[in-house]
């Protein structure tokens, strides 16, 4: 687990506030993608340096 990952309690609090469109499927990896974006902005690293645990 990296420092950018959320605890289950934090995710339960945040998830209802994420804007999910009325059309299209619900993102299967929403939490993984959200944590990847958090990693990017917390570290200032480049997208290509993102750890594999956050997906492609």
VMD Tcl script that draws the C-alpha trace (Angstrom):
set ca {
  {0.00 0.00 0.00}
  {1.39 3.41 -0.94}
  {0.73 6.57 0.96}
  {-1.78 7.60 -1.69}
  {-4.11 4.71 -1.04}
  {-7.27 5.22 0.95}
  {-8.48 3.19 3.86}
  {-11.83 1.45 3.48}
  {-13.42 3.98 5.86}
  {-12.14 6.91 3.79}
  {-13.42 5.33 0.57}
  {-16.90 4.76 2.05}
  {-16.98 8.47 2.92}
  {-15.75 9.73 -0.49}
  {-17.48 7.38 -2.95}
  {-21.00 8.88 -2.74}
  {-19.63 12.32 -3.70}
  {-17.93 11.24 -6.93}
  {-19.77 12.39 -10.04}
  {-20.91 9.34 -11.97}
  {-22.75 10.06 -15.22}
  {-26.29 8.91 -15.82}
  {-25.22 7.07 -18.97}
  {-22.72 4.31 -19.45}
  {-21.43 1.59 -17.16}
  {-20.19 2.28 -13.66}
  {-16.38 2.27 -13.72}
  {-15.22 -1.11 -12.42}
  {-11.93 0.26 -11.16}
  {-13.17 3.59 -9.84}
  {-11.27 3.36 -6.56}
  {-8.05 2.30 -8.30}
  {-8.35 5.16 -10.79}
  {-9.20 7.69 -8.07}
  {-6.17 6.64 -6.02}
  {-3.98 6.90 -9.13}
  {-5.06 10.49 -9.65}
  {-4.44 11.22 -5.97}
  {-0.94 9.71 -6.27}
  {-0.20 11.93 -9.27}
  {-1.16 15.16 -7.54}
  {0.34 14.29 -4.15}
  {3.74 13.32 -5.50}
  {3.99 15.59 -8.51}
  {5.31 12.59 -10.43}
  {4.73 12.09 -14.10}
  {1.96 9.81 -15.34}
  {4.51 7.39 -16.81}
  {6.08 6.99 -13.34}
  {2.81 5.84 -11.78}
  {3.07 2.53 -9.88}
  {1.48 -0.48 -11.63}
  {-0.94 -1.01 -8.73}
  {-3.03 1.90 -10.05}
  {-3.46 0.36 -13.49}
  {-2.54 1.58 -16.94}
}
mol new
graphics top color blue
foreach p $ca { graphics top sphere $p radius 0.5 }
foreach p [lrange $ca 0 end-1] q [lrange $ca 1 end] { graphics top cylinder $p $q radius 0.2 }
display resetview
